[in-house]
Every structure is written in structure tokens, then in C-alpha cells.
Amino acid sequence: AGRREAAALSIAEGGEVWRIERVRTFGAQPLIAETITLPAARFPGFGMAAPLPDHLFRHYEMEHGVTVVRAAEQIRAVAAGPEEAAGLRVQDGAPLLRIDRVAYSLDDSPVEWRVSLCNTVDFDYLVERG
């Protein structure tokens, strides 16, 4: 774990983590570039048995006994760097929505840090609760 990952997950810097990098699409259009970091101690053997599903929270619960009960998000506008621009098929410097989210388990410990870079040119970010 790097410094920011360790801080977000309340683990020691340099501790073992699982890191998932993926691009979420709508049809053929890439919309969200995500980096998801999990503390390895909470998820032994994560992702080794089968391909990961789209809905990771359900997978955490069914395969690892980790139930996510809440999440805290910070949202800000950022400019796409060269790597993000290529992955999302936008121009370098294009505006993106950056969502930093920490998900917490039943014991209120952080179990996931997810950074999502969203192309919102033709789409909105919608949150529905309850």
C-alpha cells in the first residue's frame, strides 16, 4: 500500500493490498476508469477463483464474509492526464469527475478505497439512497 492507500484503509504503509484497475463502459463507450484497493488481510485469495463480477460489494459478502454498510465519497472536478485520457477516449486535459470513496464494513473499518474518474460529457452521476 502506498501512503494514500494506507491512510484510506487504515493499514500500514507498505502493507499488502489487492489493486483492481478497470474501465467501466456503456455500450462501447468508456465512461469510468476505476482503481479499487482492498486490504489483502480482509480478502485472502481475492479474485483467484473466478473472474470478478461487476457488483463487487455482493462478491465481498458472499465470498469473503465482508458486508459493506456505508461509504463516504469526496467528489471534485479534475483534468484528464494522458493515461486517463487514453483509457476514456477523451482529450488530454478534458474535464473529469473524480470520486474518492471509502467503503466501510459492519465493524466500521474501511474495506475498500475506490477512485473513479468519470467522463460526464454525455452522462450524469446519479446517487439514489434508500
N, C-alpha and C positions, 0 to 999 in steps of 0.2 A: 504494500500500500504506500502510495505517495503521501505527502504531507496533507493535502486537501482530502484525499480519500480517508485517511486515518482519522482526521478530525470529524468528518461527516459520519463515520461509522463507529466512533468511539473505540478504536483499536490502536495498537502501537504502530507508529510509522515503520514501514518495512515488513509489517505483518502480512501473512498470506491472504490473498483475495482471489476471487473469480471475477474476471472482467469480460463483459459481453459488449461487442460493438455490432450494431445492426442499423440498417436503413429501413424505415417503415414506408410503405408505398400505398398509394390509392390508384388501383389500376396499374399502369406502367409509370406513373408519376411519383418520384421520390419526394416524400413530404417531411420526414423526421429522421435525423441522424441521432442515434442514441448511444451513450456509453453507460452501462449499468455495472456497478461494482457491488459485490457481496462479500461479507467476511467468510473466508473459507471454513473457519471453525463451526459456523452455523449450518453450512451446506456441504458436508463431506461427499465427495464424488459427484458434485453438481454437474449435470449435463453429460455425464459419461454414458448413461444407459441408452438414451434415445435423443432424437432432435428435440430442441426446446420448443414448446408451444408459444403461440402469440400471447396468451394470458399467463404471465409469469406468477402473479400472486396466487392463483389457484394451484399452480405447479409447486410453489414453495410449501403450501399447506399439505397437498396430497403426497408429495414425495419426501418432504423434509420435516413435516410437522411444525412449520413456521407459519403462523397466521398473522397477516398484516391487518392492523385495526385502524391505523391512521397514517396520514402523510402530511408533511409540511413542504410547501413549494415557495420558491422565490422566482419571480419572473422579471426579465429585463430584455430590452432590445439590444442586439449586438450586430456587428458586421461579420459576414461570412469570410473566413480565412480561405486560403487556396484549397485545403483539403476538404473542408465542408462544402465549398462552392462546387467542387468536382463531384462529390457524392450526392449533392442535392440538385445538380444541374442548374445552378444559378451563377451569376457573375460574381467574381471575387469582390468583396465589399458589399454585396447585396444585404438588405436588412433581414435578420432572422429573429425569431423569438427564442430566447434561451430560458429553459425551465430547469431549475435545480430542485430536485425533490428527494427528500429523505423519508423512507417508509419505516414505520415502527411496528414491532410485534406486540403481543398481549402483555409482555412484561415491560413494555415501553422502551425497549432497547432498539437502536437503529439496526435494520437488517438489509437495507438497500439504499444506495445512493445512485440516482439516475440523473444524467444530464441529457436533456433533449434539445436539439437545435431544430427549430420548426420553420419551414418555408410557408409563410402565411399570405403569399401574393394572391392566391385564388381560394384560400381556405381560412376558416376561423378556428381558434382554440376555444372549445366549449367545455365547461365543467358543470356537471349536474351532481347535486348532493341530495341523498335521501329520497 
